[in-house]
Amino acid sequence: MRRVILSWSSGKDSAWALHLLREMPDVQVVALFTTFNSSADRVAMHAVRRTLVEAQAERSNLPLWSAELPWPCSNAVYEDAMTAICQRAVAERVTEIAFGDLFLQDIRDYRERQLRGTGLSPLFPVWHLPTDELATEMIRAGVRAKVTCLDPAKLERCFAGREFDRAFLESLPPTVDPCGENGEFHTFVYESPVFSRPIPTKTGEVIERDGFVFVDVLPNGALDGPQTQGRSHAGLCATCLNSKIVTSDRGSVFYRCMLSDENPEFARYPRLPVLTCSGWERSTPQ
């Protein structure tokens, strides 16, 4: 089994990459990792709040690794942060890092150079998928996202905060890539086939800064985890002798399968709810 971590931007391409990776029988995605602007406590570039990314990871039933970046950030500092992620990955027996890049060859070349000599290989599950077909397929499959950031030199300000849906695609200028791969826009995914449930959100202030237009996407209510929203969400894990509730440094909550330490057939962080499992043994409720 190939152990993979996925570069997670919080957007639609990352979510679709996770969807495709989970369909590969020889791949086990063991974590998501995200680069954060530490001073703003938001995803670098997408400007999505950390709490929302943690909610995505919790609903994906995966731990979230963070690479903390200052602002402004030099390329040398960024590469040091990535080196730390790679070292952690190797220590946890990860063999590949997956990226949601679509067709920009210079970006792919940079990723490949960055991983050279680390013991890790790059993986590009959505590479060269036709972006018009891909955008339509994502929407048809249930991906729901909001436009969080755009380049006003390429796309009008009025597109900021819009839903990534068929109406959005139909209204795009012909010069804009349907997936925004040329940097025209970025998104935040709040519902996806890889999530156990949607993330309630609302849009807030729209601002222009550093040549980009940003929309503040806000939680619309409490972003509860498995403990606070009811044990039935976890399925069999909630009553299993071999499961353990773990909490990340940032407060995200996961069910960890202890059988995975000895048997790779069991996922370390199972996708919830677990309805059938050969390793289930009844325990006193946690």
C-alpha positions in Angstrom: 0.0 0.0 0.0 1.4 3.4 -1.0 1.1 5.9 1.9 0.4 9.4 0.5 -0.1 12.9 1.9 -2.0 15.5 -0.1 -1.2 19.1 -0.5 -4.5 20.8 0.6 -5.3 24.3 -0.6 -8.9 24.1 0.7 -10.1 24.4 -2.9 -12.0 22.3 -5.4 -8.9 20.8 -7.1 -7.5 19.5 -3.8 -10.9 18.0 -2.9 -11.2 16.3 -6.3 -7.6 15.0 -6.0 -8.5 13.4 -2.7 -11.6 11.9 -4.3 -9.5 10.3 -7.1 -6.8 9.1 -4.7 -9.4 7.3 -2.6 -10.5 5.4 -5.6 -7.0 4.0 -6.2 -6.9 0.6 -4.5 -3.2 0.7 -3.8 -3.2 4.2 -2.2 -3.8 5.2 1.4 -4.1 8.9 2.0 -2.8 9.4 5.6 -2.9 13.2 6.0 -3.6 16.5 4.4 -1.0 19.3 4.7 -1.6 23.1 4.2 0.6 26.1 4.2 -0.8 28.9 6.5 0.0 32.5 6.8 0.7 32.5 10.5 0.1 36.2 11.1 -3.3 36.1 9.4 -4.1 32.5 10.6 -5.3 31.8 7.0 -4.4 29.6 4.1 -1.6 31.2 2.0 -3.1 32.7 -1.2 -6.7 31.4 -0.7 -7.0 33.4 2.5 -9.4 30.8 4.1 -9.6 30.8 7.8 -7.7 28.0 9.6 -10.8 26.8 11.5 -12.5 26.1 8.1 -9.6 24.1 6.9 -9.6 22.1 10.1 -13.3 21.5 9.5 -12.5 20.1 6.1 -9.9 17.8 7.5 -12.2 16.6 10.2 -15.0 15.9 7.6 -12.4 14.1 5.5 -11.4 12.0 8.5 -7.8 12.8 8.0 -5.2 14.6 10.2 -4.1 18.1 9.1 -0.4 18.9 9.0 0.4 22.6 8.9 3.4 24.4 7.4 3.6 27.8 9.2 4.8 30.7 7.0 5.5 34.3 8.0 4.2 37.3 5.9 5.9 38.3 3.8 7.6 35.0 3.1 10.8 34.4 1.1 11.1 31.4 -1.1 13.9 30.1 1.2 11.6 30.2 4.2 8.9 28.4 2.3 11.3 25.7 1.2 12.5 25.2 4.8 8.9 24.7 5.8 8.4 22.2 3.1 11.6 20.4 4.1 10.1 19.9 7.6 6.9 18.5 6.1 9.0 16.1 4.0 11.0 14.9 6.9 7.9 14.3 8.9 6.4 12.4 6.0 9.4 10.1 5.6 9.4 9.5 9.4 5.8 8.3 9.1 6.5 5.9 6.2 4.9 8.1 3.6 6.2 7.4 0.1 4.5 10.1 -2.0 3.1 13.7 -1.9 0.1 14.4 -4.1 -0.7 17.8 -5.6 -3.8 19.1 -7.3 -2.0 20.8 -10.2 -3.8 20.6 -13.5 -1.6 21.7 -16.4 1.1 24.3 -15.5 4.3 22.5 -16.4 6.6 25.0 -14.6 4.7 24.3 -11.3 5.0 20.6 -11.8 8.7 20.9 -12.6 9.2 22.9 -9.4 7.4 20.3 -7.3 9.6 17.5 -8.8 12.8 19.5 -8.1 11.6 20.2 -4.5 11.1 16.5 -3.7 14.3 15.3 -5.4 16.5 13.6 -2.8 13.9 13.6 -0.1 12.8 9.9 -0.4 9.4 11.1 -1.6 7.9 11.0 -5.0 5.4 13.5 -6.4 1.9 12.4 -7.5 -0.5 14.4 -9.7 -3.9 12.7 -9.7 -5.7 15.4 -11.7 -2.9 16.2 -14.1 -4.0 17.0 -17.7 -7.7 16.4 -17.1 -9.6 18.7 -19.5 -10.6 21.6 -17.2 -14.0 22.2 -18.9 -15.0 18.6 -18.5 -13.4 18.5 -15.0 -15.3 21.5 -13.7 -18.6 20.1 -14.9 -17.8 16.7 -13.5 -17.0 18.1 -10.1 -20.2 20.0 -9.9 -22.2 17.0 -11.0 -20.6 14.8 -8.4 -21.6 17.2 -5.6 -18.6 19.4 -5.1 -19.9 22.7 -3.7 -17.5 25.7 -3.4 -17.3 29.4 -3.1 -14.9 31.8 -4.9 -12.7 33.2 -2.1 -10.1 35.0 -4.1 -9.7 36.3 -7.7 -7.3 38.3 -9.8 -9.3 41.4 -11.0 -7.0 41.8 -14.0 -8.4 38.5 -15.3 -11.9 38.3 -13.8 -14.4 41.0 -12.6 -14.7 41.7 -8.9 -18.4 40.7 -9.0 -17.4 37.0 -9.3 -15.9 37.1 -5.8 -18.0 35.1 -3.3 -20.0 33.4 -6.0 -20.9 29.7 -6.0 -18.8 27.5 -8.2 -21.7 26.1 -10.1 -23.0 25.7 -13.7 -24.2 29.3 -13.7 -20.7 30.5 -12.7 -19.1 28.4 -15.5 -21.5 29.7 -18.1 -20.8 33.3 -17.1 -17.0 33.1 -17.2 -15.3 35.0 -20.0 -13.8 32.7 -22.7 -10.3 33.8 -21.6 -10.7 32.4 -18.1 -9.9 28.7 -17.4 -13.0 26.9 -16.0 -10.9 25.7 -13.0 -9.0 28.9 -12.6 -5.7 27.1 -13.2 -4.0 30.3 -14.5 -4.6 32.0 -11.2 -7.9 33.7 -12.2 -9.7 32.6 -9.1 -9.4 30.3 -6.0 -12.2 28.5 -4.1 -13.1 27.0 -0.7 -15.0 23.7 -0.8 -17.7 23.3 1.8 -19.3 20.1 0.5 -17.8 17.2 -1.4 -17.9 13.5 -1.9 -14.9 13.2 0.4 -16.6 15.0 3.3 -18.8 13.2 5.8 -21.1 16.2 5.9 -21.2 19.8 4.6 -19.5 22.8 6.3 -22.1 25.5 7.1 -20.7 28.8 5.7 -21.6 32.3 4.8 -19.8 35.1 3.0 -18.5 38.2 4.7 -16.5 41.3 3.8 -15.0 41.7 0.3 -11.7 43.5 0.2 -9.0 44.3 -2.4 -5.4 43.8 -1.2 -2.0 43.2 -2.9 -3.6 43.2 -6.3 -6.3 40.5 -5.5 -9.9 40.5 -4.4 -10.6 38.4 -1.3 -13.9 37.3 0.2 -14.0 36.4 3.9 -15.8 33.0 4.1 -17.2 32.6 7.6 -18.5 29.6 9.6 -22.3 29.8 9.7 -22.8 28.3 13.2 -20.7 25.9 15.2 -18.0 23.8 13.5 -18.6 20.8 15.7 -16.4 17.6 15.6 -17.4 14.0 16.3 -17.5 14.4 20.1 -19.9 17.4 20.0 -22.2 16.4 17.2 -23.1 13.0 18.5 -21.5 9.6 18.7 -23.7 8.2 15.9 -21.6 10.1 13.4 -18.7 7.7 14.0 -20.7 4.5 13.5 -19.0 1.5 14.9 -15.9 3.5 15.9 -17.9 5.1 18.7 -18.3 1.7 20.6 -15.1 -0.1 19.4 -12.5 -1.4 21.8 -9.9 -0.7 19.1 -10.7 3.0 18.5 -9.3 6.0 20.3 -10.4 9.6 20.1 -7.4 11.9 19.4 -7.3 15.6 19.3 -4.8 17.6 17.2 -2.8 20.6 18.5 -5.4 22.8 16.9 -8.4 21.1 18.5 -9.6 18.9 15.6 -11.0 15.5 16.7 -10.5 12.2 15.0 -11.2 8.5 15.7 -8.0 6.5 15.4 -8.0 2.8 14.7 -5.4 1.1 16.9 -5.4 -2.0 14.7 -3.8 0.0 11.9 -0.5 -0.1 13.8 -0.2 -3.9 13.1 -2.5 -4.4 10.1 -2.4 -2.1 7.1 -5.8 -3.3 6.0 -7.3 -1.0 8.7 -7.2 2.8 8.0 -5.5 4.7 10.8 -8.2 7.4 10.6 -11.3 5.6 9.1 -13.8 7.4 7.0 -16.8 8.0 9.2 -19.4 6.7 9.8 -18.0 3.1 9.8 -20.9 0.8 9.2 -19.1 -2.6 8.8 -15.7 -3.6 10.2 -14.1 -7.0 10.7 -12.0 -5.6 13.6 -14.9 -4.2 15.7 -15.0 -5.3 19.3 -17.5 -3.8 21.7 -16.2 -1.5 24.4 -17.6 0.7 27.1 -18.7 4.0 25.4 -16.0 6.6 25.4 
